[in-house]
Amino acid sequence: MCPYCGQSTFLAPTAAAPNPYAGPAANPYDDPAPERLDVVPSTHHQRLLAGPAGVTEGSAFRRGPSAEAGRDVAPAGWGMWPSGATASSTYGGSWSPAALCGPPRVFPRCGDIGGAWAPGPRTSAVEWIELEYPLDVPCAALRVYETNQPGSTFAVVDVTRGEEVLYESIPCAATGAQVLEVAIAPPRAIRRLRVYVVNPGWAEIDTVGLVSAVALPAEVLARVAPPRRAPGAVRALLAVVGVLAVGVVLAAVTRRPDARPATPPRPLVAVPGASMASLPVAPDALSARGVVWAAGVTSFSSEYSSAANAAAGVVGPPDVYPRYGDLHGAWASGAPDGGGEWIEVRFEAPTMARSVVWAETFNPGAVVRVDDVSDPASPAVLWEGRADAHVDPAAVLAEVSLPAPRALRAVRLVLDTRLRPGWNEIDAIGLTPAP
């Protein structure tokens, strides 16, 4: 955690998944560190991979933080944010596609700052991201939040039902963070978007929001607090402190491919009386619990790749469970049996919960601690220990039952991957509401 800006920085690199459409079918785990992910070949995709072609299409404009300050970054009742993301390549760690999920976390800051997606290579001709959205509602506009090398976005394609270019133009270098707003006329429901950028030096995107043409239900809303300004005298003092802190910040975010983020320290506060159990649970019985599933990934130690077994796989309800095996869709660490790994998720709103649950779909039993990180300044241990060993291969629902209902907004699972040989995969993380 940076002591100056409060931004978490994680240094683990992440490889993209192998191309599932290139050549004969193969096991995607044959090559643990492929370079890029390509999608189904198509006219628009192949053309855009060649770079900007001088075509202008769609109605759009860019504005910087000063212009955006007068607007609601997440319009109350109208802003919808990605629930899943993949990319052509990724640097990984807190620059992985998982950073695209949810509302902006870096904007209006500009620079090479963890919390926004960054491609794997420092420079490359064209990179792309593909985003998923949770609802079929008509949208009147989209907003691309560019926080490093702004002006790099040159095309946006709706890939909900095929491919339709919503925006295409010539990239233009700009200063400061930028918001590219593209009008969608007439409004349409969008479930998947692909955004193309040139990459002159880690072109980074914080998120891509949709502006709904109708009021959204409360469960998909994410409120974004406006940037706070300190009083004049305090700002002057902070400026001095900032100069001293810059060196610390730069050292924290310097990209070192061989660096590994340390396991978060154990919180000093613990909640006594919690119990833990893990058993197979039928999907119907799980559905009847009314579990509130994670809305986004805040941070994580590593992931196998940005598409296959990415950290973003834990968002939303299970899509692998109750199946068991080394299956795409569940989060897996970058390497097996390496020791400390962890993942932190957030929920749309504080939930008075009676338990924390998670679905383990491969080699269960590696979770050794569950933390309440709803208030990052006052984390608490909800449970720590070692789960019962599972002899028979089976997907299980692990549950930490709390001694009393507790308001939770974010939780962290800490694993010791040495306890269960092989990759330890988690499909979903949720909260069971108190009755």
C-alpha positions as CSV (number, residue, x, y, z in Angstrom):
1,M,0.0,0.0,0.0
2,C,1.5,3.3,-1.0
3,P,1.7,5.6,2.1
4,Y,1.1,8.7,-0.1
5,C,-1.8,8.0,-2.5
6,G,-3.3,4.9,-0.7
7,Q,-3.1,2.8,-3.9
8,S,-2.3,-0.8,-3.6
9,T,0.5,-1.9,-5.9
10,F,1.2,-5.5,-6.8
11,L,4.1,-6.6,-8.9
12,A,3.4,-10.2,-10.1
13,P,3.4,-10.5,-13.8
14,T,0.6,-12.4,-15.6
15,A,0.7,-14.2,-18.9
16,A,-2.2,-14.2,-21.3
17,A,-4.0,-17.4,-22.2
18,P,-3.2,-19.5,-25.3
19,N,-5.2,-18.9,-28.5
20,P,-8.0,-21.4,-28.5
21,Y,-8.6,-20.9,-32.2
22,A,-5.1,-21.3,-33.5
23,G,-4.4,-24.7,-35.0
24,P,-5.7,-28.1,-33.8
25,A,-7.3,-28.4,-30.4
26,A,-4.7,-28.6,-27.6
27,N,-4.6,-28.6,-23.8
28,P,-4.3,-24.9,-22.8
29,Y,-2.0,-25.9,-20.0
30,D,0.7,-27.2,-22.3
31,D,2.2,-23.8,-22.5
32,P,2.1,-22.0,-19.1
33,A,3.3,-18.7,-20.3
34,P,2.0,-17.9,-23.9
35,E,2.3,-14.4,-25.1
36,R,-1.1,-13.4,-26.4
37,L,-4.8,-14.2,-26.6
38,D,-6.6,-13.9,-29.9
39,V,-10.3,-14.2,-30.6
40,V,-12.4,-15.7,-33.3
41,P,-11.2,-14.3,-36.6
42,S,-13.5,-11.7,-38.1
43,T,-13.4,-8.9,-40.6
44,H,-13.4,-6.0,-38.1
45,H,-11.1,-7.7,-35.7
46,Q,-8.5,-8.6,-38.2
47,R,-8.7,-5.1,-39.8
48,L,-8.3,-3.4,-36.4
49,L,-5.4,-5.6,-35.4
50,A,-3.5,-3.9,-38.3
51,G,-3.9,-0.6,-36.5
52,P,-5.7,2.7,-37.2
53,A,-6.7,3.1,-40.8
54,G,-7.7,6.8,-40.9
55,V,-11.4,5.9,-40.7
56,T,-13.7,8.1,-38.6
57,E,-17.0,6.6,-37.4
58,G,-19.3,7.4,-34.5
59,S,-19.9,10.5,-32.4
60,A,-17.4,11.0,-29.6
61,F,-15.3,13.5,-27.7
62,R,-12.6,13.5,-25.1
63,R,-12.3,15.5,-21.9
64,G,-9.8,15.7,-19.1
65,P,-10.3,15.7,-15.3
66,S,-11.1,19.4,-15.1
67,A,-14.1,19.0,-17.5
68,E,-15.1,15.7,-15.9
69,A,-15.1,17.3,-12.5
70,G,-18.4,19.0,-13.3
71,R,-20.0,15.7,-14.2
72,D,-21.0,12.6,-12.2
73,V,-18.3,10.0,-13.0
74,A,-20.9,7.3,-12.0
75,P,-24.3,8.9,-12.7
76,A,-26.5,8.0,-9.8
77,G,-28.9,5.3,-11.0
78,W,-27.4,5.3,-14.5
79,G,-23.8,4.1,-14.5
80,M,-23.1,0.4,-15.2
81,W,-19.5,-1.1,-14.9
82,P,-17.8,-4.2,-16.2
83,S,-18.4,-7.5,-14.4
84,G,-15.7,-9.4,-16.3
85,A,-12.8,-8.6,-18.6
86,T,-10.1,-10.3,-20.8
87,A,-7.3,-8.8,-22.8
88,S,-4.9,-9.4,-25.7
89,S,-2.0,-9.3,-23.2
90,T,-1.4,-8.1,-19.6
91,Y,1.4,-7.0,-17.4
92,G,-0.5,-8.7,-14.6
93,G,-0.8,-8.1,-10.8
94,S,-2.8,-5.0,-10.2
95,W,-2.5,-4.1,-14.0
96,S,-4.4,-7.2,-15.0
97,P,-7.8,-7.2,-16.7
98,A,-9.4,-7.7,-13.3
99,A,-8.6,-4.1,-12.6
100,L,-11.2,-3.1,-15.3
101,C,-14.1,-4.6,-13.3
102,G,-16.1,-2.0,-11.4
103,P,-15.9,1.8,-11.3
104,P,-12.7,3.9,-11.8
105,R,-10.0,3.4,-9.2
106,V,-7.1,5.4,-10.7
107,F,-8.9,8.2,-12.6
108,P,-8.5,11.3,-12.3
109,R,-4.8,10.4,-11.7
110,C,-2.6,9.9,-14.7
111,G,0.5,7.7,-14.9
112,D,1.7,4.1,-14.7
113,I,-0.4,3.4,-11.6
114,G,-1.6,-0.1,-10.4
115,G,-5.4,-0.4,-10.5
116,A,-5.7,0.1,-14.3
117,W,-5.2,-2.5,-17.0
118,A,-1.8,-2.4,-18.8
119,P,-0.7,-4.6,-21.7
120,G,2.2,-7.0,-21.3
121,P,4.8,-5.4,-23.6
122,R,5.9,-1.9,-22.9
123,T,5.3,-1.0,-26.6
124,S,3.4,-2.8,-29.3
125,A,1.3,-2.0,-32.3
126,V,-2.2,-2.8,-31.2
127,E,-3.7,-4.2,-28.0
128,W,-7.3,-4.8,-27.0
129,I,-9.6,-5.5,-24.1
130,E,-13.0,-7.2,-24.0
131,L,-15.5,-6.4,-21.3
132,E,-18.7,-8.0,-20.0
133,Y,-21.7,-6.2,-18.5
134,P,-24.3,-7.7,-16.2
135,L,-27.6,-6.4,-17.6
136,D,-29.6,-6.1,-20.9
137,V,-30.6,-2.4,-20.6
138,P,-30.5,0.3,-23.3
139,C,-27.3,2.4,-23.1
140,A,-27.0,5.9,-24.5
141,A,-23.2,6.3,-24.2
142,L,-20.0,4.6,-23.1
143,R,-16.9,6.1,-21.3
144,V,-13.4,4.9,-21.7
145,Y,-11.1,6.1,-18.8
146,E,-7.6,6.4,-20.1
147,T,-5.0,6.9,-17.3
148,N,-1.7,6.3,-19.0
149,Q,-0.8,7.3,-22.6
150,P,-4.2,9.0,-22.9
151,G,-5.5,9.3,-26.4
152,S,-4.5,5.8,-27.4
153,T,-8.0,4.3,-27.9
154,F,-8.8,4.2,-31.6
155,A,-11.8,1.9,-31.9
156,V,-14.7,0.5,-29.8
157,V,-16.7,-2.5,-31.1
158,D,-20.0,-3.9,-29.8
159,V,-19.5,-7.7,-29.8
160,T,-22.8,-8.6,-28.0
161,R,-24.3,-10.2,-31.1
162,G,-21.6,-10.3,-33.6
163,E,-19.5,-7.1,-34.4
164,E,-20.6,-3.5,-34.9
165,V,-18.1,-0.6,-34.8
166,L,-19.4,2.1,-32.4
167,Y,-16.3,4.3,-32.7
168,E,-13.2,4.5,-34.8
169,S,-10.8,7.4,-35.3
170,I,-7.1,8.3,-35.2
171,P,-5.4,8.1,-31.8
172,C,-4.1,11.4,-30.5
173,A,-1.6,12.0,-27.7
174,A,-3.0,14.0,-24.8
175,T,-1.9,15.1,-21.4
176,G,-3.5,14.1,-18.1
177,A,-6.1,11.4,-17.7
178,Q,-8.8,11.5,-20.3
179,V,-12.4,10.2,-20.7
180,L,-13.4,9.2,-24.2
181,E,-17.2,9.4,-24.4
182,V,-18.9,7.7,-27.3
183,A,-22.6,8.3,-28.0
184,I,-24.8,5.3,-28.7
185,A,-27.7,6.3,-30.9
186,P,-30.2,4.9,-30.8
187,P,-29.6,3.4,-27.3
188,R,-29.0,-0.3,-27.3
189,A,-28.4,-3.1,-24.8
190,I,-24.7,-4.0,-24.6
191,R,-23.3,-7.1,-22.9
192,R,-19.8,-7.2,-24.5
193,L,-17.5,-4.5,-25.8
194,R,-14.0,-4.7,-27.3
195,V,-11.8,-1.7,-27.1
196,Y,-8.6,-1.3,-29.3
197,V,-5.6,0.8,-28.4
198,V,-2.2,1.6,-29.8
199,N,0.5,1.0,-27.3
200,P,3.3,3.6,-27.4
201,G,4.4,2.8,-23.8
202,W,1.9,0.9,-21.5
203,A,-1.3,2.5,-22.7
204,E,-3.5,1.9,-19.5
205,I,-7.3,1.9,-19.2
206,D,-8.9,2.2,-15.8
207,T,-12.4,1.0,-16.8
208,V,-15.1,1.4,-19.4
209,G,-18.5,2.5,-18.1
210,L,-21.9,2.4,-19.8
211,V,-24.3,5.2,-19.3
212,S,-27.8,3.6,-19.2
213,A,-30.7,5.3,-20.9
214,V,-33.0,4.1,-18.0
215,A,-32.6,3.9,-14.3
216,L,-30.7,0.9,-13.2
217,P,-31.7,-1.5,-10.3
218,A,-29.9,-0.8,-7.1
219,E,-28.0,-4.1,-7.0
220,V,-25.9,-3.2,-10.0
221,L,-25.1,0.4,-9.0
222,A,-21.6,1.3,-7.8
223,R,-21.2,4.7,-6.2
224,V,-17.9,6.5,-6.8
225,A,-16.8,9.1,-4.2
226,P,-15.6,12.3,-5.8
227,P,-12.0,13.3,-5.3
228,R,-11.5,15.1,-2.0
229,R,-9.6,18.4,-1.9
230,A,-7.7,19.5,1.2
231,P,-7.9,23.1,2.5
232,G,-5.3,25.4,1.1
233,A,-2.9,25.3,4.0
234,V,-3.1,21.5,4.2
235,R,-2.5,21.3,0.5
236,A,0.7,23.2,0.8
237,L,1.9,20.9,3.6
238,L,0.9,17.8,1.5
239,A,2.8,19.2,-1.4
240,V,6.0,19.1,0.7
241,V,5.2,15.6,1.9
242,G,4.4,14.5,-1.7
243,V,7.9,15.5,-2.9
244,L,9.4,13.3,-0.2
245,A,6.9,10.5,-1.0
246,V,7.4,10.4,-4.7
247,G,10.6,8.3,-4.4
248,V,8.7,5.8,-2.3
249,V,5.8,5.7,-4.8
250,L,8.1,5.2,-7.8
251,A,9.9,2.4,-6.0
252,A,6.6,0.8,-5.2
253,V,5.3,0.8,-8.7
254,T,8.5,0.1,-10.6
255,R,7.9,-3.0,-12.7
256,R,10.1,-5.9,-11.7
257,P,9.0,-9.1,-13.4
258,D,10.8,-11.2,-10.8
259,A,9.1,-9.5,-7.8
260,R,6.3,-11.2,-5.9
261,P,3.8,-9.4,-3.7
262,A,4.1,-10.3,0.0
263,T,1.2,-12.0,1.7
264,P,-0.8,-9.3,3.6
265,P,0.1,-9.3,7.3
266,R,-2.2,-10.9,9.7
267,P,-4.6,-8.2,11.2
268,L,-4.1,-7.5,14.9
269,V,-7.9,-7.8,15.6
270,A,-9.6,-11.2,15.5
271,V,-13.2,-12.2,15.8
272,P,-13.4,-15.2,18.1
273,G,-15.9,-18.0,17.8
274,A,-16.1,-18.5,14.1
275,S,-16.3,-22.1,12.7
276,M,-15.3,-23.5,9.3
277,A,-16.7,-26.4,7.3
278,S,-16.4,-27.6,3.7
279,L,-18.7,-30.1,2.1
280,P,-20.3,-30.7,-1.3
281,V,-23.5,-28.7,-1.6
282,A,-26.1,-29.3,-4.3
283,P,-26.7,-26.3,-6.6
284,D,-30.4,-26.1,-5.6
285,A,-29.5,-26.0,-1.9
286,L,-26.9,-23.3,-2.6
287,S,-29.3,-21.2,-4.6
288,A,-31.8,-21.4,-1.7
289,R,-29.4,-19.7,0.6
290,G,-29.7,-16.3,-1.2
291,V,-25.9,-15.9,-1.3
292,V,-24.7,-12.4,-2.2
293,W,-21.8,-13.0,-4.6
294,A,-18.7,-10.8,-5.1
295,A,-19.1,-7.8,-7.4
296,G,-15.4,-7.2,-8.1
297,V,-11.8,-8.2,-7.3
298,T,-9.9,-5.5,-5.4
299,S,-6.5,-7.2,-5.4
300,F,-4.8,-10.5,-5.6
301,S,-1.4,-12.1,-5.4
302,S,-1.2,-13.8,-8.8
303,E,-3.3,-15.5,-11.5
304,Y,-2.7,-18.2,-14.0
305,S,-3.5,-15.8,-16.9
306,S,-5.8,-13.0,-17.7
307,A,-8.4,-15.3,-19.4
308,A,-7.8,-18.8,-18.2
309,N,-8.2,-19.1,-14.5
310,A,-8.1,-15.3,-14.0
311,A,-8.8,-13.6,-10.6
312,A,-11.9,-12.1,-12.2
313,G,-13.3,-15.7,-12.3
314,V,-14.4,-15.4,-8.7
315,V,-16.8,-12.5,-9.5
316,G,-20.5,-13.4,-9.6
317,P,-22.2,-16.7,-8.9
318,P,-20.3,-20.0,-9.6
319,D,-19.8,-21.0,-13.2
320,V,-17.7,-24.1,-12.6
321,Y,-19.2,-25.5,-9.3
322,P,-20.4,-28.2,-8.8
323,R,-18.0,-29.5,-11.4
324,Y,-14.5,-30.5,-10.2
325,G,-11.2,-30.3,-12.0
326,D,-8.6,-28.0,-13.5
327,L,-11.3,-26.0,-15.4
328,H,-11.3,-22.5,-16.8
329,G,-13.6,-20.0,-15.0
330,A,-12.2,-20.5,-11.5
331,W,-9.3,-18.5,-10.1
332,A,-5.9,-20.3,-9.9
333,S,-2.6,-18.8,-8.8
334,G,0.3,-18.2,-11.2
335,A,2.1,-21.3,-10.0
336,P,1.2,-24.3,-7.9
337,D,2.6,-25.1,-4.4
338,G,4.3,-21.7,-4.0
339,G,3.1,-21.0,-0.5
340,G,1.2,-17.7,0.3
341,E,-1.4,-16.6,-2.2
342,W,-4.5,-14.4,-1.6
343,I,-7.5,-12.7,-3.2
344,E,-9.6,-9.8,-2.0
345,V,-13.1,-9.1,-3.3
346,R,-15.7,-6.5,-2.7
347,F,-19.5,-6.5,-2.7
348,E,-21.9,-4.0,-4.1
349,A,-23.1,-2.9,-0.7
350,P,-22.5,-3.8,3.0
351,T,-24.3,-7.0,3.8
352,M,-25.3,-8.2,7.3
353,A,-23.8,-11.6,6.9
354,R,-23.9,-14.7,9.0
355,S,-21.2,-16.5,7.0
356,V,-18.6,-16.2,4.3
357,V,-18.7,-18.9,1.6
358,W,-16.5,-19.8,-1.4
359,A,-16.7,-22.6,-3.9
360,E,-13.5,-24.7,-4.3
361,T,-13.4,-26.6,-7.5
362,F,-9.8,-28.1,-7.6
363,N,-7.7,-29.4,-4.8
364,P,-9.7,-27.8,-2.0
365,G,-8.3,-27.1,1.5
366,A,-5.6,-24.5,0.9
367,V,-7.4,-21.5,2.5
368,V,-5.9,-20.8,5.9
369,R,-7.4,-17.4,6.8
370,V,-10.4,-15.2,6.1
371,D,-10.1,-11.5,6.8
372,D,-12.8,-8.7,7.0
373,V,-11.2,-5.8,5.0
374,S,-14.4,-3.7,4.7
375,D,-12.4,-0.9,6.4
376,P,-8.8,-1.2,5.1
377,A,-7.6,0.8,8.1
378,S,-9.1,-1.7,10.5
379,P,-9.0,-5.2,9.1
380,A,-10.0,-8.2,11.2
381,V,-9.4,-11.9,11.1
382,L,-12.7,-13.7,10.8
383,W,-11.2,-17.2,10.9
384,E,-7.8,-18.9,10.6
385,G,-6.8,-22.5,10.7
386,R,-6.7,-25.5,8.4
387,A,-9.6,-27.1,6.6
388,D,-10.3,-30.8,6.9
389,A,-8.4,-32.8,4.2
390,H,-10.6,-34.1,1.3
391,V,-9.5,-37.5,0.2
392,D,-12.0,-38.0,-2.6
393,P,-11.8,-35.5,-5.5
394,A,-14.9,-33.3,-5.2
395,A,-15.9,-29.7,-5.5
396,V,-16.8,-28.3,-2.1
397,L,-18.5,-25.2,-0.7
398,A,-16.4,-23.9,2.2
399,E,-18.1,-21.8,4.8
400,V,-16.9,-19.8,7.7
401,S,-19.9,-19.3,10.1
402,L,-19.7,-16.2,12.2
403,P,-20.7,-16.1,15.9
404,A,-22.9,-13.1,15.2
405,P,-24.1,-11.4,12.1
406,R,-21.5,-8.8,10.8
407,A,-21.7,-6.1,8.2
408,L,-19.2,-7.0,5.5
409,R,-18.3,-5.1,2.3
410,A,-15.0,-6.7,1.4
411,V,-13.2,-9.9,2.4
412,R,-9.8,-11.5,1.7
413,L,-9.0,-15.2,1.5
414,V,-5.4,-16.2,2.3
415,L,-4.1,-19.5,1.0
416,D,-1.1,-21.7,1.8
417,T,-0.8,-23.6,-1.5
418,R,1.7,-26.0,-0.1
419,L,-1.0,-27.7,1.9
420,R,-2.7,-29.2,-1.2
421,P,-0.4,-30.2,-4.1
422,G,-1.3,-28.8,-7.5
423,W,-3.3,-25.7,-8.4
424,N,-6.0,-24.8,-5.8
425,E,-8.9,-23.2,-7.7
426,I,-11.7,-21.0,-6.3
427,D,-14.8,-20.4,-8.4
428,A,-16.8,-17.8,-6.4
429,I,-16.8,-16.0,-3.1
430,G,-20.0,-14.8,-1.4
431,L,-21.8,-13.8,1.8
432,T,-24.8,-15.6,3.3
433,P,-27.2,-12.9,4.5
434,A,-28.5,-13.1,8.1
435,P,-32.2,-13.9,8.3
